Amino acid sequence: MTTLFLARHGETVWHAEHRYAGIADVGLTETGYRQAELLALWSADARLDAVYSSTLSRAMLTAEPSARAIGEIVEIVETDPDLREVAFGVGEGRTLDELRPEHAEALDAFVARPAEAVLPGGERGLDGITRYLRAFDRIEAAFPHGRVLVSCHGTALRLTLCALLGIDPNRYREVMPVVQNCSLTTIEYTEGRARLYAFNVPADAAAHRY
């Protein structure tokens, strides 16, 4: 089994304002950079074999300090486009209140069935799960008994965890309402199956546990 440490990226301006950020390339806030440095402090002693990231800049900027912290072992961040966030279509950069006047029906369906329903121009959560599992399979093939940090995204992460744990992905907001920026979720992964060891652990607390 491969141990995956799944970290949501640091805070962005849009997330701080409760705006949807899917495939739009939004940078980190100063708080987000500080969160990434806390993650790097954990990474320095985590015995990691690799650091992977979404191709979106907020995830890469989160991953880079961790790669530098273990630079003698990991020289670069490996990027994988399948680790990008779910696309939110017309929701990108907008809040729920801003979307409702024009897209009330689609928004209600998306809130009720987020794995299946999409905002106009968006991506199904189920398709995001398929992408993440492809990426996990590639990481497992490269590091079959390794320890790998993955800098990724909150919605796709929760959807994928639900799928791996046998929970209806449409319930991801109910069962996993929050994933903190730069928190760590730890799973052992093999062949599309996973064991969950920790969820949403702040990086500074994780330093005393793993």
C-alpha positions as CSV (number, residue, x, y, z in Angstrom):
1,M,0.0,0.0,0.0
2,T,1.0,3.6,-0.6
3,T,0.5,6.1,2.1
4,L,-1.0,9.3,0.8
5,F,-1.0,12.5,2.8
6,L,-3.7,14.6,1.1
7,A,-3.4,18.3,1.8
8,R,-5.8,20.9,0.6
9,H,-4.0,24.0,-0.7
10,G,-3.5,27.2,1.2
11,E,-6.1,29.9,1.5
12,T,-6.9,32.0,-1.6
13,V,-8.7,35.3,-1.9
14,W,-11.8,33.6,-3.4
15,H,-12.0,31.0,-0.7
16,A,-11.6,33.7,2.0
17,E,-14.7,35.4,0.4
18,H,-16.6,32.1,0.0
19,R,-16.4,32.2,-3.8
20,Y,-16.3,29.1,-5.9
21,A,-12.7,28.3,-7.1
22,G,-12.6,25.3,-9.4
23,I,-10.3,25.3,-12.4
24,A,-9.8,29.1,-12.3
25,D,-6.2,29.8,-11.4
26,V,-6.4,31.8,-8.2
27,G,-3.3,32.6,-6.2
28,L,-2.7,32.3,-2.4
29,T,-3.2,35.0,0.2
30,E,-0.5,35.9,2.7
31,T,-2.3,33.5,5.1
32,G,-2.1,30.8,2.4
33,Y,1.6,31.2,2.1
34,R,2.0,30.9,5.9
35,Q,-0.1,27.8,5.9
36,A,2.1,26.3,3.2
37,E,5.2,27.0,5.3
38,L,3.6,25.2,8.3
39,L,3.0,22.2,6.0
40,A,6.6,22.3,5.0
41,L,7.7,22.2,8.6
42,W,5.7,18.9,8.9
43,S,7.1,17.6,5.6
44,A,10.7,18.1,6.7
45,D,10.3,15.2,9.2
46,A,7.6,13.2,7.4
47,R,9.9,10.7,5.6
48,L,8.3,11.5,2.3
49,D,9.3,9.9,-1.0
50,A,7.6,12.4,-3.3
51,V,5.5,15.5,-3.5
52,Y,2.7,15.7,-6.0
53,S,0.4,18.6,-6.9
54,S,-2.5,19.7,-9.0
55,T,-1.4,21.8,-11.9
56,L,-3.3,24.8,-10.5
57,S,-1.0,27.4,-9.1
58,R,-2.6,27.5,-5.6
59,A,-1.8,23.8,-5.2
60,M,1.7,24.1,-6.6
61,L,2.6,27.1,-4.5
62,T,1.4,25.1,-1.5
63,A,3.5,22.1,-2.4
64,E,6.8,23.8,-3.3
65,P,7.9,24.7,0.3
66,S,7.4,21.1,1.3
67,A,9.5,19.9,-1.7
68,R,12.3,22.4,-0.7
69,A,12.1,21.2,2.9
70,I,13.1,17.7,1.8
71,G,15.2,18.8,-1.2
72,E,17.9,16.1,-0.8
73,I,15.2,13.5,-1.5
74,V,12.6,15.3,-3.5
75,E,14.0,17.8,-6.0
76,I,10.8,18.9,-7.7
77,V,7.0,18.8,-7.3
78,E,5.4,16.3,-9.6
79,T,2.3,17.8,-11.2
80,D,-0.7,15.9,-12.4
81,P,-3.6,17.6,-14.2
82,D,-6.0,14.9,-12.9
83,L,-5.5,16.4,-9.4
84,R,-7.1,19.7,-10.4
85,E,-10.3,20.8,-8.7
86,V,-13.8,20.1,-10.0
87,A,-14.8,22.8,-12.5
88,F,-17.7,24.9,-11.4
89,G,-18.6,26.5,-14.7
90,V,-20.6,29.7,-14.2
91,G,-19.9,29.4,-10.5
92,E,-16.2,30.2,-10.9
93,G,-15.4,33.3,-8.8
94,R,-19.0,33.8,-7.6
95,T,-20.8,33.2,-4.4
96,L,-24.1,31.4,-3.9
97,D,-26.0,34.6,-3.5
98,E,-24.5,36.0,-6.7
99,L,-25.5,32.8,-8.6
100,R,-29.0,32.4,-7.4
101,P,-30.9,35.2,-9.3
102,E,-29.8,33.8,-12.7
103,H,-29.2,30.1,-12.0
104,A,-31.6,29.2,-9.1
105,E,-32.8,25.9,-10.6
106,A,-29.4,24.6,-11.5
107,L,-28.0,25.8,-8.2
108,D,-30.7,24.0,-6.2
109,A,-29.9,20.8,-8.1
110,F,-26.2,21.2,-7.5
111,V,-26.6,21.8,-3.8
112,A,-28.9,18.7,-3.5
113,R,-26.8,16.3,-5.7
114,P,-23.3,17.8,-6.0
115,A,-21.8,14.6,-7.3
116,E,-24.2,14.3,-10.2
117,A,-25.7,17.8,-10.9
118,V,-23.6,20.5,-12.4
119,L,-23.7,24.3,-12.7
120,P,-23.8,25.4,-16.3
121,G,-20.5,24.7,-18.0
122,G,-19.2,22.8,-15.0
123,E,-18.0,19.2,-14.4
124,R,-19.8,16.4,-12.6
125,G,-18.3,15.5,-9.2
126,L,-18.4,11.9,-10.3
127,D,-16.0,12.7,-13.1
128,G,-13.7,14.5,-10.7
129,I,-13.6,11.3,-8.6
130,T,-12.6,9.3,-11.7
131,R,-9.7,11.7,-12.3
132,Y,-8.5,11.6,-8.7
133,L,-8.5,7.8,-8.7
134,R,-6.5,7.7,-11.9
135,A,-3.9,10.0,-10.3
136,F,-3.8,7.9,-7.2
137,D,-3.3,4.8,-9.3
138,R,-0.3,6.4,-11.0
139,I,1.2,7.5,-7.7
140,E,0.8,4.0,-6.3
141,A,2.5,2.5,-9.4
142,A,5.4,4.9,-9.0
143,F,5.7,4.5,-5.2
144,P,4.1,1.2,-4.3
145,H,5.3,1.3,-0.7
146,G,6.0,5.0,-0.4
147,R,4.9,8.0,1.5
148,V,3.7,10.8,-0.8
149,L,2.3,14.2,-0.1
150,V,-0.4,15.3,-2.5
151,S,-1.4,19.0,-2.7
152,C,-4.9,19.0,-4.0
153,H,-8.4,20.6,-3.6
154,G,-11.2,20.5,-1.1
155,T,-14.2,19.5,-3.1
156,A,-12.5,16.9,-5.2
157,L,-10.8,15.5,-2.1
158,R,-14.0,15.1,-0.2
159,L,-15.9,13.6,-3.1
160,T,-13.1,11.0,-3.7
161,L,-12.8,10.1,0.0
162,C,-16.6,9.4,0.0
163,A,-16.2,7.1,-3.0
164,L,-13.3,5.3,-1.4
165,L,-15.1,4.8,1.9
166,G,-18.4,3.6,0.5
167,I,-20.3,6.8,1.3
168,D,-22.6,8.4,-1.3
169,P,-20.6,11.2,-2.8
170,N,-23.7,13.4,-2.9
171,R,-23.4,13.5,0.9
172,Y,-19.9,14.9,1.0
173,R,-20.9,18.3,2.4
174,E,-23.0,16.6,5.1
175,V,-20.3,14.1,6.3
176,M,-17.2,16.2,5.6
177,P,-18.5,19.8,5.9
178,V,-15.0,21.4,6.2
179,V,-11.5,20.7,5.0
180,Q,-9.1,23.3,6.4
181,N,-6.5,24.8,4.3
182,C,-3.2,22.8,4.4
183,S,-4.8,20.2,6.8
184,L,-3.7,16.6,6.2
185,T,-5.8,13.6,5.5
186,T,-3.9,10.3,5.6
187,I,-4.9,7.2,3.7
188,E,-3.3,3.9,2.7
189,Y,-4.2,3.4,-0.9
190,T,-4.0,0.4,-3.2
191,E,-5.9,-0.6,-6.4
192,G,-8.8,1.7,-5.8
193,R,-9.3,0.9,-2.2
194,A,-8.3,2.9,0.9
195,R,-7.9,2.8,4.6
196,L,-8.5,6.1,6.4
197,Y,-6.1,6.9,9.2
198,A,-6.7,10.7,9.8
199,F,-8.9,13.4,8.4
200,N,-8.5,17.2,8.4
201,V,-5.6,17.3,10.8
202,P,-3.8,20.7,11.0
203,A,-0.2,20.5,9.8
204,D,1.1,21.9,13.1
205,A,-0.7,19.2,15.0
206,A,0.2,16.5,12.5
207,A,3.9,17.1,13.3
208,H,3.4,15.3,16.6
209,R,1.5,12.3,15.1
210,Y,3.1,11.0,11.9
